[in-house]
Protein backbone atom coordinates (compact mmCIF):
# COMPACT_ATOMS: atom_id res chain seq x y z
CA UNK A 1 0.00 0.00 0.00
CA UNK A 2 1.35 3.37 -1.02
CA UNK A 3 1.93 6.18 1.50
CA UNK A 4 0.59 9.56 0.43
CA UNK A 5 1.00 12.95 2.11
CA UNK A 6 -2.25 14.82 2.72
CA UNK A 7 -2.42 18.42 3.89
CA UNK A 8 -5.09 19.05 6.55
CA UNK A 9 -6.26 21.97 8.67
CA UNK A 10 -7.88 21.75 12.10
CA UNK A 11 -11.29 23.40 12.28
CA UNK A 12 -13.12 24.79 15.29
CA UNK A 13 -16.67 25.10 13.98
CA UNK A 14 -18.95 22.18 13.12
CA UNK A 15 -22.46 21.65 11.84
CA UNK A 16 -24.36 21.38 8.57
CA UNK A 17 -24.09 25.08 7.78
CA UNK A 18 -20.32 25.09 8.24
CA UNK A 19 -19.93 21.93 6.18
CA UNK A 20 -22.01 23.37 3.35
CA UNK A 21 -19.85 26.51 3.24
CA UNK A 22 -16.69 24.41 3.20
CA UNK A 23 -17.91 22.37 0.24
CA UNK A 24 -18.90 25.50 -1.64
CA UNK A 25 -15.35 26.77 -1.10
CA UNK A 26 -13.79 23.60 -2.53
CA UNK A 27 -13.02 21.88 0.77
CA UNK A 28 -14.19 18.68 2.47
CA UNK A 29 -15.08 18.39 6.18
CA UNK A 30 -13.41 15.43 7.86
CA UNK A 31 -12.87 13.88 11.29
CA UNK A 32 -9.76 12.06 12.54
CA UNK A 33 -10.43 9.30 15.10
CA UNK A 34 -8.47 6.74 17.06
CA UNK A 35 -5.45 5.70 19.12
CA UNK A 36 -6.60 7.21 22.41
CA UNK A 37 -7.02 10.75 21.07
CA UNK A 38 -10.18 12.82 20.92
CA UNK A 39 -11.90 13.13 17.58
CA UNK A 40 -10.28 15.97 15.64
CA UNK A 41 -12.41 17.91 13.10
CA UNK A 42 -10.43 18.70 9.94
CA UNK A 43 -10.74 20.56 6.66
CA UNK A 44 -9.15 19.13 3.50
CA UNK A 45 -8.82 20.69 0.06
CA UNK A 46 -10.93 18.53 -2.26
CA UNK A 47 -8.35 18.53 -5.06
CA UNK A 48 -5.59 17.38 -2.73
CA UNK A 49 -7.90 14.74 -1.28
CA UNK A 50 -8.74 13.33 -4.71
CA UNK A 51 -5.04 13.22 -5.50
CA UNK A 52 -4.30 11.27 -2.34
CA UNK A 53 -7.12 8.72 -2.53
CA UNK A 54 -7.85 8.80 -6.26
CA UNK A 55 -6.21 5.42 -6.81
CA UNK A 56 -8.31 3.79 -4.11
CA UNK A 57 -9.23 4.06 -0.46
CA UNK A 58 -6.44 1.88 0.91
CA UNK A 59 -3.58 4.36 0.83
CA UNK A 60 -1.79 5.13 4.09
CA UNK A 61 -2.04 8.89 4.54
CA UNK A 62 0.66 10.91 6.29
CA UNK A 63 -1.21 13.95 7.56
CA UNK A 64 0.54 17.30 7.21
CA UNK A 65 -1.14 19.75 9.60
CA UNK A 66 -1.10 23.35 8.41
CA UNK A 67 -0.27 24.64 11.92
CA UNK A 68 2.70 22.29 12.43
CA UNK A 69 6.18 22.35 10.95
CA UNK A 70 8.07 19.48 9.28
CA UNK A 71 9.71 18.61 12.61
CA UNK A 72 6.35 17.53 14.12
CA UNK A 73 5.84 13.84 14.89
CA UNK A 74 4.21 12.22 11.83
CA UNK A 75 0.55 11.22 12.06
CA UNK A 76 -0.55 8.32 9.86
CA UNK A 77 -4.15 7.47 9.05
CA UNK A 78 -6.31 5.39 6.74
CA UNK A 79 -9.75 6.14 5.33
CA UNK A 80 -12.58 4.64 7.35
CA UNK A 81 -15.47 6.04 5.32
CA UNK A 82 -16.05 8.44 2.45
CA UNK A 83 -19.55 9.90 2.09
CA UNK A 84 -20.38 11.00 -1.45
CA UNK A 85 -23.29 12.41 -3.38
CA UNK A 86 -23.92 9.67 -5.99
CA UNK A 87 -25.53 11.99 -8.54
CA UNK A 88 -23.08 14.89 -8.32
CA UNK A 89 -19.93 12.78 -7.74
CA UNK A 90 -19.08 15.10 -4.86
CA UNK A 91 -17.19 14.07 -1.71
CA UNK A 92 -19.34 15.18 1.23
CA UNK A 93 -17.45 13.98 4.28
CA UNK A 94 -14.42 11.89 5.24
CA UNK A 95 -13.69 9.78 8.31
CA UNK A 96 -10.03 8.95 9.04
CA UNK A 97 -8.54 6.59 11.64
CA UNK A 98 -5.05 6.95 13.11
CA UNK A 99 -2.79 3.95 12.61
CA UNK A 100 0.58 2.71 13.81
CA UNK A 101 2.59 1.44 10.85
CA UNK A 102 3.92 -1.42 13.00
CA UNK A 103 0.51 -2.65 14.21
CA UNK A 104 -1.81 -4.75 12.04
CA UNK A 105 -5.26 -3.41 11.23
CA UNK A 106 -8.43 -4.89 9.75
CA UNK A 107 -9.76 -3.57 6.46
CA UNK A 108 -12.19 -4.64 3.71
CA UNK A 109 -10.53 -5.48 0.39
CA UNK A 110 -12.29 -6.01 -2.92
CA UNK A 111 -12.14 -9.30 -4.86
CA UNK A 112 -11.22 -9.09 -8.54
CA UNK A 113 -12.11 -12.06 -10.73
CA UNK A 114 -9.59 -12.69 -13.48
CA UNK A 115 -9.52 -15.05 -16.44
CA UNK A 116 -12.18 -16.25 -18.88
CA UNK A 117 -14.33 -18.90 -17.22
CA UNK A 118 -14.61 -22.20 -19.07
CA UNK A 119 -18.26 -22.40 -17.98
CA UNK A 120 -19.05 -19.04 -19.55
CA UNK A 121 -17.57 -20.26 -22.84
CA UNK A 122 -20.00 -23.18 -22.57
CA UNK A 123 -22.99 -20.83 -22.21
CA UNK A 124 -23.10 -20.43 -18.43
CA UNK A 125 -23.41 -17.18 -16.50
CA UNK A 126 -20.69 -16.11 -14.05
CA UNK A 127 -22.30 -14.97 -10.77
CA UNK A 128 -20.09 -13.21 -8.19
CA UNK A 129 -21.86 -13.31 -4.82
CA UNK A 130 -19.01 -12.01 -2.64
CA UNK A 131 -17.20 -8.83 -3.69
CA UNK A 132 -14.95 -8.12 -0.73
CA UNK A 133 -13.35 -9.81 2.26
CA UNK A 134 -12.03 -8.52 5.56
CA UNK A 135 -8.26 -8.86 5.95
CA UNK A 136 -5.76 -8.24 8.74
CA UNK A 137 -2.30 -6.89 7.89
CA UNK A 138 0.12 -4.06 8.55
CA UNK A 139 -1.27 -0.80 7.12
CA UNK A 140 1.28 -0.62 4.31
CA UNK A 141 0.70 -4.27 3.36
CA UNK A 142 -3.05 -4.09 2.71
CA UNK A 143 -3.63 -4.52 -1.05
CA UNK A 144 -6.02 -2.50 -3.15
CA UNK A 145 -7.67 -5.76 -4.25
CA UNK A 146 -7.23 -9.54 -4.20
CA UNK A 147 -7.39 -11.53 -7.43
CA UNK A 148 -9.16 -14.84 -7.91
CA UNK A 149 -8.63 -16.82 -11.12
CA UNK A 150 -11.85 -18.34 -12.51
CA UNK A 151 -10.37 -19.72 -15.74
CA UNK A 152 -11.12 -23.34 -14.83
CA UNK A 153 -14.56 -22.64 -13.37
CA UNK A 154 -17.17 -24.76 -15.18
CA UNK A 155 -20.97 -24.71 -15.15
CA UNK A 156 -22.27 -25.70 -11.72
CA UNK A 157 -18.91 -25.14 -10.05
CA UNK A 158 -17.97 -22.57 -7.41
CA UNK A 159 -14.89 -20.91 -5.97
CA UNK A 160 -14.68 -19.97 -2.30
CA UNK A 161 -12.69 -17.67 -0.04
CA UNK A 162 -10.23 -20.52 0.47
CA UNK A 163 -9.31 -20.32 -3.24
CA UNK A 164 -8.03 -16.73 -2.94
CA UNK A 165 -4.25 -16.57 -2.97
CA UNK A 166 -2.93 -13.89 -0.62
CA UNK A 167 0.58 -12.46 -0.25
CA UNK A 168 2.63 -13.32 2.82
CA UNK A 169 1.65 -11.30 5.87
CA UNK A 170 -2.02 -10.93 4.92
CA UNK A 171 -4.74 -12.89 6.71
CA UNK A 172 -8.30 -13.22 5.39
CA UNK A 173 -10.78 -13.19 8.27
CA UNK A 174 -13.86 -14.42 6.37
CA UNK A 175 -15.06 -18.03 6.55
CA UNK A 176 -12.93 -19.94 3.99
CA UNK A 177 -15.99 -21.94 2.88
CA UNK A 178 -17.92 -18.82 1.79
CA UNK A 179 -18.75 -18.89 -1.92
CA UNK A 180 -17.18 -16.08 -3.94
CA UNK A 181 -18.45 -16.92 -7.42
CA UNK A 182 -20.09 -19.67 -9.40
CA UNK A 183 -21.09 -20.37 -12.97
CA UNK A 184 -24.84 -20.84 -13.32
CA UNK A 185 -26.74 -22.48 -16.11
CA UNK A 186 -28.88 -19.77 -17.82
CA UNK A 187 -32.07 -21.61 -16.84
CA UNK A 188 -31.01 -21.64 -13.18
CA UNK A 189 -30.30 -17.89 -13.25
CA UNK A 190 -33.69 -17.15 -14.80
CA UNK A 191 -35.37 -19.23 -12.08
CA UNK A 192 -33.56 -17.30 -9.33
CA UNK A 193 -34.68 -13.96 -10.79
CA UNK A 194 -38.27 -15.16 -11.06
CA UNK A 195 -38.26 -16.32 -7.42
CA UNK A 196 -36.94 -12.93 -6.34
CA UNK A 197 -39.58 -11.17 -8.43
CA UNK A 198 -36.95 -9.10 -10.25
CA UNK A 199 -36.38 -8.76 -13.99
CA UNK A 200 -33.01 -9.79 -15.40
CA UNK A 201 -30.57 -6.86 -15.36
CA UNK A 202 -32.46 -5.11 -12.53
CA UNK A 203 -30.51 -2.32 -10.81
CA UNK A 204 -31.77 -0.06 -7.99
CA UNK A 205 -32.40 3.55 -8.97
CA UNK A 206 -30.76 6.39 -7.02
CA UNK A 207 -33.04 9.44 -7.01
CA UNK A 208 -32.06 13.07 -6.56
CA UNK A 209 -34.19 13.13 -3.40
CA UNK A 210 -32.27 10.19 -1.96
CA UNK A 211 -28.96 11.85 -2.73
CA UNK A 212 -30.06 15.05 -0.98
CA UNK A 213 -31.13 13.06 2.06
CA UNK A 214 -27.71 11.38 2.19
CA UNK A 215 -26.03 14.77 2.03
CA UNK A 216 -28.12 16.29 4.83
CA UNK A 217 -27.83 13.21 7.04
CA UNK A 218 -24.16 13.57 8.07
CA UNK A 219 -23.38 15.49 11.26
CA UNK A 220 -19.64 16.13 11.72
C-alpha positions in Angstrom: 0.0 0.0 0.0 1.3 3.4 -1.0 1.9 6.2 1.5 0.6 9.6 0.4 1.0 12.9 2.1 -2.2 14.8 2.7 -2.4 18.4 3.9 -5.1 19.0 6.5 -6.3 22.0 8.7 -7.9 21.8 12.1 -11.3 23.4 12.3 -13.1 24.8 15.3 -16.7 25.1 14.0 -18.9 22.2 13.1 -22.5 21.6 11.8 -24.4 21.4 8.6 -24.1 25.1 7.8 -20.3 25.1 8.2 -19.9 21.9 6.2 -22.0 23.4 3.3 -19.8 26.5 3.2 -16.7 24.4 3.2 -17.9 22.4 0.2 -18.9 25.5 -1.6 -15.3 26.8 -1.1 -13.8 23.6 -2.5 -13.0 21.9 0.8 -14.2 18.7 2.5 -15.1 18.4 6.2 -13.4 15.4 7.9 -12.9 13.9 11.3 -9.8 12.1 12.5 -10.4 9.3 15.1 -8.5 6.7 17.1 -5.4 5.7 19.1 -6.6 7.2 22.4 -7.0 10.7 21.1 -10.2 12.8 20.9 -11.9 13.1 17.6 -10.3 16.0 15.6 -12.4 17.9 13.1 -10.4 18.7 9.9 -10.7 20.6 6.7 -9.2 19.1 3.5 -8.8 20.7 0.1 -10.9 18.5 -2.3 -8.3 18.5 -5.1 -5.6 17.4 -2.7 -7.9 14.7 -1.3 -8.7 13.3 -4.7 -5.0 13.2 -5.5 -4.3 11.3 -2.3 -7.1 8.7 -2.5 -7.8 8.8 -6.3 -6.2 5.4 -6.8 -8.3 3.8 -4.1 -9.2 4.1 -0.5 -6.4 1.9 0.9 -3.6 4.4 0.8 -1.8 5.1 4.1 -2.0 8.9 4.5 0.7 10.9 6.3 -1.2 13.9 7.6 0.5 17.3 7.2 -1.1 19.7 9.6 -1.1 23.3 8.4 -0.3 24.6 11.9 2.7 22.3 12.4 6.2 22.3 11.0 8.1 19.5 9.3 9.7 18.6 12.6 6.4 17.5 14.1 5.8 13.8 14.9 4.2 12.2 11.8 0.6 11.2 12.1 -0.5 8.3 9.9 -4.2 7.5 9.0 -6.3 5.4 6.7 -9.7 6.1 5.3 -12.6 4.6 7.4 -15.5 6.0 5.3 -16.1 8.4 2.4 -19.6 9.9 2.1 -20.4 11.0 -1.4 -23.3 12.4 -3.4 -23.9 9.7 -6.0 -25.5 12.0 -8.5 -23.1 14.9 -8.3 -19.9 12.8 -7.7 -19.1 15.1 -4.9 -17.2 14.1 -1.7 -19.3 15.2 1.2 -17.4 14.0 4.3 -14.4 11.9 5.2 -13.7 9.8 8.3 -10.0 9.0 9.0 -8.5 6.6 11.6 -5.1 7.0 13.1 -2.8 3.9 12.6 0.6 2.7 13.8 2.6 1.4 10.8 3.9 -1.4 13.0 0.5 -2.7 14.2 -1.8 -4.8 12.0 -5.3 -3.4 11.2 -8.4 -4.9 9.8 -9.8 -3.6 6.5 -12.2 -4.6 3.7 -10.5 -5.5 0.4 -12.3 -6.0 -2.9 -12.1 -9.3 -4.9 -11.2 -9.1 -8.5 -12.1 -12.1 -10.7 -9.6 -12.7 -13.5 -9.5 -15.1 -16.4 -12.2 -16.2 -18.9 -14.3 -18.9 -17.2 -14.6 -22.2 -19.1 -18.3 -22.4 -18.0 -19.1 -19.0 -19.6 -17.6 -20.3 -22.8 -20.0 -23.2 -22.6 -23.0 -20.8 -22.2 -23.1 -20.4 -18.4 -23.4 -17.2 -16.5 -20.7 -16.1 -14.0 -22.3 -15.0 -10.8 -20.1 -13.2 -8.2 -21.9 -13.3 -4.8 -19.0 -12.0 -2.6 -17.2 -8.8 -3.7 -14.9 -8.1 -0.7 -13.4 -9.8 2.3 -12.0 -8.5 5.6 -8.3 -8.9 6.0 -5.8 -8.2 8.7 -2.3 -6.9 7.9 0.1 -4.1 8.5 -1.3 -0.8 7.1 1.3 -0.6 4.3 0.7 -4.3 3.4 -3.1 -4.1 2.7 -3.6 -4.5 -1.1 -6.0 -2.5 -3.1 -7.7 -5.8 -4.3 -7.2 -9.5 -4.2 -7.4 -11.5 -7.4 -9.2 -14.8 -7.9 -8.6 -16.8 -11.1 -11.8 -18.3 -12.5 -10.4 -19.7 -15.7 -11.1 -23.3 -14.8 -14.6 -22.6 -13.4 -17.2 -24.8 -15.2 -21.0 -24.7 -15.2 -22.3 -25.7 -11.7 -18.9 -25.1 -10.1 -18.0 -22.6 -7.4 -14.9 -20.9 -6.0 -14.7 -20.0 -2.3 -12.7 -17.7 0.0 -10.2 -20.5 0.5 -9.3 -20.3 -3.2 -8.0 -16.7 -2.9 -4.2 -16.6 -3.0 -2.9 -13.9 -0.6 0.6 -12.5 -0.2 2.6 -13.3 2.8 1.7 -11.3 5.9 -2.0 -10.9 4.9 -4.7 -12.9 6.7 -8.3 -13.2 5.4 -10.8 -13.2 8.3 -13.9 -14.4 6.4 -15.1 -18.0 6.6 -12.9 -19.9 4.0 -16.0 -21.9 2.9 -17.9 -18.8 1.8 -18.8 -18.9 -1.9 -17.2 -16.1 -3.9 -18.4 -16.9 -7.4 -20.1 -19.7 -9.4 -21.1 -20.4 -13.0 -24.8 -20.8 -13.3 -26.7 -22.5 -16.1 -28.9 -19.8 -17.8 -32.1 -21.6 -16.8 -31.0 -21.6 -13.2 -30.3 -17.9 -13.2 -33.7 -17.2 -14.8 -35.4 -19.2 -12.1 -33.6 -17.3 -9.3 -34.7 -14.0 -10.8 -38.3 -15.2 -11.1 -38.3 -16.3 -7.4 -36.9 -12.9 -6.3 -39.6 -11.2 -8.4 -36.9 -9.1 -10.3 -36.4 -8.8 -14.0 -33.0 -9.8 -15.4 -30.6 -6.9 -15.4 -32.5 -5.1 -12.5 -30.5 -2.3 -10.8 -31.8 -0.1 -8.0 -32.4 3.6 -9.0 -30.8 6.4 -7.0 -33.0 9.4 -7.0 -32.1 13.1 -6.6 -34.2 13.1 -3.4 -32.3 10.2 -2.0 -29.0 11.9 -2.7 -30.1 15.1 -1.0 -31.1 13.1 2.1 -27.7 11.4 2.2 -26.0 14.8 2.0 -28.1 16.3 4.8 -27.8 13.2 7.0 -24.2 13.6 8.1 -23.4 15.5 11.3 -19.6 16.1 11.7 
